[in-house]
């Protein structure tokens, strides 16, 4: 039931809309004479007639549309009245079947051409032409009455008005100001001129104030930045570099400057900086969007293909322009490249970025970040982690003592949690032992030849047991002038900690070599504690041995002459003068009602221009300067607050306070010490 009601309402709305559009031309034609005569009552009367005529059309359409459709559409089979029935259940079965058939065909049968034909037949314009003729006749009568002499004035008033009109014509009209705006040509904004008002202009727009009376006295235009212009016979000119307001005859008007921003580049595909393609990928999608305020002059896509591995890497560069669109302020480009079009092979990498420039007087050139597309190489047994990016040789990396402990604990946990083969346990234990040996040798470099530091005692003891081993006579009975450990700059305490760390590392390595990782954990933790203690030790201070003191003048020695000598007391640093003295004096004067310092407006304008960056806040501060200059006493606290807001965060410098402690001072304090 609801579907049939909706279709009926739609058909009636179509016919009513067509009738209103057909009658709209007559309504507009009847209102034009009253608009030309500027007659409010006549226009109001015609508007009332148009409203009444529209309601009459609506009522006629709502009552007659089923009969109109039956007469115009043979497809309706004289059954359009069934569509107007709200309750389908009240209809007999045959009528309901016919209604459903009509609902299926009515939308296709009632085309816009047939709707206009129905309205043309049943709502002819000639029915409303008498009303239009009557309206035009009334407008002609009103126009003729306005042309009669003395119309609308009492008798005798005409001769009294002649002198008054002559006096008004003799009085000179006050000079008016015309504001002319000439935006830069690259913006495409047309020049304009108007009466004083608030405007919004592009950056570097030339603003001219011109007087429409060349012989009048020069006008005075005050800008918020302190400048004063005098348009007269010649126009006053100013180039808009920042937002200002200007005052003329006590009224303020704002010129808001819209800066020209650089183009904005957005890469939507790929959606990450480094995109790893699938090994069987057939293509890659690239999508770029570039936006600018006025016009994009140039936008290019740069692609670099890297191929090869190791030192045999070849780079191929390509550059292609992004096509322009119908809107010069934007360029949208997207394409799905096949792997063959990109020239990529397995193991290659493609780097691309976008460059764009606008049409400003000093063009803004921007570049997007570099995106990477990687096509993985097929897996191989001896695959190495390589990158096509050229890079420097990485320094040798060592596993730290903490990592050695973590690996040992993981091995012990795996041995307890699952049954591991002896070969796997030996392999992992010896790998950890190798890492511990490398770390031990690295720390041993700080003690000279570390390789024979440990284990020498065992060899000597073995040789002693043999009784016939070779003896190092020079090492045993000689006098060594230098030692390997003394070749470093560490003190004895640091060397002692180093020896303790190396000894613990050696014990841990021996346990790991013996496939006993659980026994290697205590010495590993001992070595880690010693390394932490080394990291927290103080740094070594080396005295500068090349210092040569100046010779002492014997003639001044013990003479008591202090001329030319410097004080032994260190002079403290003075705090930076964050606020100029002239601004301090101005802020102090604004706190009272007294006179302000000389040239205070220049000081305030310079401070506001330098310290307040926001356009709205800067204009408010400049407005306060202008109000105070006009003599507004209540505006002084406002200006003082704006000046203080420009200070920001003043530097804080802690200074020691000089004080003397004499016996007299202690007696005054009551201190008996």
Residue, then its C-alpha position, 0 to 999 in steps of 0.5 A: x500500500x505504501x508503494x502505491x501511495x508514494x508513486x501517486x505522490x511522485x506523479x502529482x509532484x512531477x505535474x505540479x513542478x512542470x506547471x509551476x515552471x511553465x507559469x514562472x515566466x509569467x510571474x517574473x514578467x509581472x514583477x519586473x515593472x514594479x522593480x524598475x519603478x522601485x515600488x514596494x506596494x506594487x511588488x508586494x501586491x504582485x507577490x500576493x497574486x503569485x502565491x494565490x496563483x501557485x496555490x490554485x495550481x496545486x489544488x487543480x493538479x491534485x484534483x485532476x491528475x488521474x484524468x489527465x494521465x488517462x487522457x494522455x497515456x493509453x498505457x494506463x487503460x483509463x485506470x489511473x484513478x486506482x493509483x490515487x486509492x490510499x487503501x489497496x485492501x479495500x479494492x476488489x481483487x481484479x482492481x488490485x491486480x490492475x493497480x499492480x500492473x499500472x505501478x510497474x508501467x507508469x514510471x516508464x510511460x510518463x516521460x518528461x516530454x509527456x509531462x510537459x505535453x499534459x501541462x501544456x494542454x490542461x494549464x494554458x498560459x492564456x488563462x493567466x494573461x488577463x492578470x498579467x495585462x492588468x498588472x502591466x496597466x497598473x504599473x503604467x498608471x503608477x509610472x505616469x503618476x510619478x512623472x507629474x510635476x509636484x507629485x507627492x508634494x503639497x501645493x506650493x511646495x515646488x517653488x519653495x523647494x527650488x532654492x533648497x535644491x540649488x543650495x544643496x547643489x551648491x554645497x560641495x560633496x565631501x571627498x570619498x576614498x576609493x580602495x583599489x586592489x591589484x593582486x599579483x598576476x600569477x594568482x589570477x585574481x582580477x583587480x577591483x576597486x570599492x569603497x572602504x571595507x574589510x578585504x582579504x587579499x593575496x600576498x604581495x597585493x598592491x593596495x591603493x587609496x585614491x581620492x575621487x576629488x583630485x582638488x580636495x585636501x589630502x586625506x589621512x590614512x593611518x596603518x596599524x604598523x605606524x605608517x601614515x599615508x596621504x592620498x590626494x592628487x596622487x594615490x597612496x600605495x602599499x604592498x600587502x606583506x602582512x595583515x594590517x588594519x587602517x583608519x580613515x575618518x575614525x573608522x577602522x578597516x582590516x586588510x587580511x593577507x593570505x600567504x601563498x603556501x607551497x604545493x602539498x604533495x600526498x602519495x596515497x599509493x603505496x601507503x607505506x614508505x617501504x613496500x614489500x611486493x609479493x614474489x609473484x606480484x604482477x604489478x604495483x599501484x602508484x597514486x599521487x595528489x598535488x595541491x596548490x593555492x593558485x597554479x601548479x606549473x611543474x610536477x614530475x615523478x622521479x624513479x630510480x631502479x637499483x639492480x644487483x648485489x654487493x658492490x655490483x649495483x647499477x642504478x637507472x633513473x627516469x623522470x616523467x611529468x604528471x599530466x595536468x588536469x582541468x583544475x590548474x590548482x591540482x593534479x591527481x595521477x594514479x596508475x597501476x604499473x606492470x612489473x615489466x613496465x617498471x623494468x623490475x626483476x626479482x631482487x630489484x628495488x625501485x625508489x621514487x619521489x615527486x617534485x612540484x613547483x607553483x607559479x609564484x613570483x619566487x616559485x615554491x619547489x617541494x619534494x615528497x619523501x622517497x618511497x621504496x618498492x621491493x621485489x624479493x629475490x627467489x629464496x636460496x640456501x646462501x641468501x644474504x641480507x643485502x640492500x641495493x642502497x649504497x652504504x658504508x661498511x658497518x663496524x664490527x658488532x659484538x654481543x654484549x655480556x648481557x646477551x651472552x647471559x640471555x643466550x646461556x639462560x635460554x639454552x639451560x631452559x631449552x635443555x630442561x623443557x625438551x629433549x635436545x640432541x647432544x650435537x645441538x647442545x654442543x653446537x649452541x654451547x660452543x657458539x655462546x663460548x665463541x661470543x664470550x671469547x670474542x668479548x673477552x679478547x676485546x676487553x683484554x686489549x685494555x690490559x695489553x697482551x691479554x692472550x697469555x694473561x690466563x693459562x700461563x700459570x698452568x703451562x708453567x706448573x706443567x713445565x715445573x712438574x716435568x722438570x725439563x721444560x724450557x725456562x724463560x731466563x729473561x722473564x724470570x731473572x731480567x729487569x723489565x722497564x715496561x709492562x703490558x698492563x702499564x701501557x694503558x692510562x688506567x689506574x690500578x683500581x680500574x685494572x683490578x676490576x678489568x682483571x676480575x671481569x676477564x677472569x670471570x669471562x674465562x671461567x664462563x668460557x671454559x664451562x661452555x666449552x665443557x658443555x656445562x652451560x648451567x655452571x657458566x651462569x655464575x661467572x657470567x653474572x660476575x663479569x657483568x657486575x664488573x663491567x657495570x662497575x667499570x662503566x660507573x667509574x670516574x673519567x681519567x684526567x690528563x694534565x696538559x704537559x705542554x703548558x709553559x708558565x710566563x717568566x716572572x718579572x723580578x723587578x715587580x716581585x715583592x714590590x706590592x705594585x698591583x697595577x695591571x693585575x687581574x682579580x683572583x675572584x671570578x666575575x659572575x655572568x650577568x643576566x641577558x637583557x631580554x627586555x630593552x631599556x626603552x621598553x621597560x621605561x614604556x611599560x613603567x609609564x603605561x602603569x600610571x597616568x603620566x606622560x609617555x617617553x619620546x618616540x614610544x610608538x616606534x618602540x611599541x610597534x617594533x616590539x609588537x612586530x618582532x615578538x607577536x607572530x599571530x595575525x589576530x593578536x598582532x592586530x589587537x596589539x596595534x589597535x591598542x597602540x593606536x588607541x593609546x596614541x589617541x589619548x585613551x587612558x583606559x587602553x593603557x593597561x591593555x597595551x601594557x599587557x600586550x607588551x608583556x605578552x611579547x616577552x615570552x619566557x625570560x631567562x633565569x640566571x642564578x647568581x651567588x649573593x656576595x656577603x662578608x662575615x666579620x666578627x662585628x656581623x656575628x656579634x650583631x646576629x648574636x652568634x657566639x662562634 
